[in-house]
Amino acid sequence: MFRSLMADQLSFNKIAGAVLATGLVIFGLQNLTTIIFEKAPPAKPGYAIAVAQEVGGGEAADVIPDWGTVLPKADIAAGQTVTAKCASCHQFDPAGTNGTGPGLYGVVGRPPGSHPAYSYDQPMTDFAKAHPAWTYDLLYQFLKNPQGFISGTKMTFIGLKDPQDRINVIAYLRSNGSPNVPIPAPKPAAPAPAAGAANSAAPASNSATPASNAAAATNAAK
């Protein structure tokens, strides 16, 4: 019986030791995992999104063309082709037919907001009070970005960003009902810088040369 008790106690000790060893292993693995994968909390909550910084400024300033130079050379046929982008809202026929937008036959030189039988929005009406006619300059700026040029206008066309497209379209619009609107004379060319400006002052070293030559001649005569 004594031997049986000793055997039972030995078995119990083995089981207890195994359980204790298993617990120590699990505890050690938990601590090791915490040490390996522990991360310091971020300075600010959330997540970062890398954004590439744009180089350079915004859109380059648009320079009004010299109409006396560009209109005679403009491609009227190309301008008519570009106006296909406008055909869903505008008509170009001599009858001046209105669509979603006013008819554009003869628009060059016409007072803004004045086409018959068309209901203009208030921003265009206000624009018309300050501008008596659609000039080349005004059309050029308006066609680039209608809503940017006349804030609040109901014309939602995104605009023509290419300057040459706008020049060609204006040339076409002039030919289509506005041929009597004069083309201004070309602007005179900027004067070239004076050719002798860089040579107006002689180097100081050259100014001393005659004096040194004279001294050499005097010494030779002695």
C-alpha positions in Angstrom: 0.0 0.0 0.0 2.9 2.3 0.9 4.3 1.7 -2.5 1.0 2.4 -4.2 0.8 5.8 -2.3 4.3 6.7 -3.4 3.5 5.8 -7.0 0.4 7.9 -6.9 2.3 10.9 -5.4 5.0 10.5 -8.0 2.5 10.5 -10.8 0.8 13.6 -9.3 4.2 15.4 -9.1 4.9 14.5 -12.7 1.5 15.8 -13.9 1.8 19.0 -11.8 5.3 19.6 -13.1 4.2 19.2 -16.6 1.3 21.6 -16.1 3.6 24.1 -14.4 6.2 23.8 -17.2 3.5 24.2 -19.8 2.2 27.3 -18.1 5.7 28.8 -17.9 6.2 28.2 -21.6 2.9 29.8 -22.5 3.7 32.8 -20.2 7.1 33.2 -21.7 5.8 33.1 -25.3 3.2 35.8 -24.5 5.9 38.1 -23.1 8.2 37.4 -26.0 5.5 38.1 -28.6 4.7 41.4 -26.8 8.3 42.4 -26.8 8.8 41.6 -30.5 5.6 43.1 -31.9 5.1 46.0 -29.5 4.7 49.4 -31.3 4.9 52.8 -29.9 1.5 54.7 -30.3 1.5 57.3 -33.1 1.9 60.9 -32.3 -1.4 61.6 -34.0 -4.3 59.2 -34.5 -5.3 58.2 -38.0 -3.3 57.1 -41.0 -0.9 59.0 -43.2 -1.5 59.4 -46.9 1.5 60.2 -49.0 0.7 63.1 -51.4 3.2 64.1 -54.1 3.8 67.8 -53.9 3.1 69.7 -57.1 6.0 71.6 -58.6 5.4 75.0 -60.0 2.5 77.4 -59.8 -1.1 77.4 -61.1 -2.3 78.0 -64.6 -0.2 80.3 -66.7 -1.6 83.7 -67.4 -3.4 84.0 -70.7 -2.1 86.8 -73.0 -4.6 88.4 -75.3 -3.5 87.9 -78.9 -2.5 90.6 -81.4 -5.7 90.2 -83.5 -4.2 92.1 -86.4 -1.6 89.4 -86.6 -3.4 86.2 -85.7 -6.9 86.6 -87.3 -5.7 86.9 -90.9 -3.8 83.7 -90.5 -6.4 81.8 -88.5 -7.9 78.5 -89.8 -11.6 79.2 -90.2 -12.4 75.6 -91.2 -10.7 74.3 -88.1 -12.7 76.8 -86.0 -15.9 75.6 -87.5 -14.9 72.0 -86.6 -14.3 73.0 -83.0 -17.8 74.5 -82.8 -19.2 71.0 -83.1 -18.6 70.9 -79.3 -21.2 73.7 -79.0 -23.8 72.2 -81.3 -25.8 70.5 -78.5 -26.7 74.0 -77.1 -26.2 76.5 -79.9 -27.2 77.0 -83.6 -25.1 78.9 -86.1 -27.7 79.3 -88.9 -28.6 82.7 -90.4 -32.1 82.5 -89.0 -30.6 82.9 -85.5 -32.3 79.8 -84.2 -32.2 79.5 -80.4 -31.6 76.2 -78.6 -30.6 75.6 -75.0 -28.3 78.7 -75.7 -28.9 81.7 -77.9 -28.2 81.5 -81.7 -24.7 82.5 -82.4 -25.0 83.7 -86.0 -23.4 87.2 -86.1 -22.4 87.1 -82.4 -19.1 89.0 -83.0 -19.7 92.7 -82.3 -23.3 92.0 -81.0 -24.3 93.4 -77.6 -24.2 90.6 -75.0 -27.5 89.3 -73.8 -29.4 90.8 -76.7 -30.4 88.0 -79.0 -34.1 88.0 -79.7 -36.5 85.6 -78.1 -33.9 84.2 -75.7 -34.2 84.4 -71.9 -30.7 85.3 -70.5 -29.7 84.7 -66.9 -29.0 87.5 -64.5 -25.2 87.3 -64.6 -25.2 87.7 -68.4 -27.6 90.6 -68.1 -25.3 92.3 -65.6 -22.3 91.6 -67.8 -24.2 93.2 -70.8 -24.6 96.4 -68.8 -20.8 96.8 -68.5 -19.9 95.6 -72.0 -21.7 97.1 -75.0 -20.4 94.5 -77.5 -18.8 91.0 -77.8 -15.3 92.1 -78.8 -12.5 89.7 -79.8 -10.9 90.2 -76.4 -14.1 89.3 -74.5 -14.9 86.3 -76.7 -11.4 85.0 -76.2 -11.6 85.2 -72.4 -15.2 83.9 -72.3 -14.5 80.9 -74.5 -11.7 79.8 -72.3 -13.8 79.4 -69.2 -17.4 80.7 -69.4 -18.3 80.3 -65.7 -14.9 81.6 -64.6 -15.2 84.7 -66.7 -18.9 85.4 -65.9 -19.5 84.0 -62.5 -22.9 82.3 -62.1 -23.8 82.1 -65.7 -25.9 79.0 -66.6 -23.6 78.1 -69.5 -21.9 75.0 -68.2 -19.5 74.5 -71.1 -16.0 73.6 -69.7 -14.3 75.9 -72.2 -11.6 75.8 -74.8 -8.2 75.8 -73.1 -6.1 75.8 -76.3 -5.5 79.5 -77.4 -5.3 78.5 -81.1 -8.7 76.8 -80.9 -10.2 80.0 -79.5 -8.5 82.1 -82.2 -9.8 79.8 -84.9 -13.4 79.7 -83.4 -13.5 83.5 -83.3 -12.3 83.7 -86.9 -15.1 81.3 -87.8 -17.7 83.3 -85.8 -16.6 86.5 -87.6 -17.0 84.9 -91.0 -20.4 83.6 -90.0 -22.5 86.7 -89.9 -20.0 89.3 -88.7 -17.7 89.9 -91.6 -18.0 93.7 -91.2 -16.4 93.7 -87.8 -13.0 95.2 -88.5 -9.7 93.5 -87.7 -7.4 95.9 -86.0 -4.0 96.7 -87.5 -1.1 94.6 -86.3 0.7 96.0 -83.3 4.1 97.5 -84.2 7.1 95.3 -83.4 9.0 96.2 -80.3 12.1 98.3 -81.1 15.4 96.3 -81.1 18.0 97.4 -78.5 20.6 99.9 -79.8 23.5 98.0 -81.5 26.2 100.2 -80.0 24.9 100.3 -76.4 27.3 97.6 -75.3 30.3 99.4 -76.8 29.5 102.9 -75.5 32.2 102.8 -72.8 35.8 101.7 -73.7 37.7 99.6 -71.2 39.8 101.6 -68.7 42.9 99.6 -69.7 42.6 100.8 -73.3 42.5 104.4 -72.2 45.9 104.1 -70.7 47.5 102.7 -73.8 48.2 106.1 -75.7 50.0 107.5 -72.6 52.2 104.5 -72.2 53.1 104.6 -76.0 54.0 108.3 -75.8 56.3 107.6 -72.9 58.1 104.8 -74.8 58.6 107.1 -77.8 60.1 109.9 -75.6 62.6 107.5 -74.0 63.6 106.1 -77.4 64.4 109.7 -78.6 66.8 110.2 -75.7 
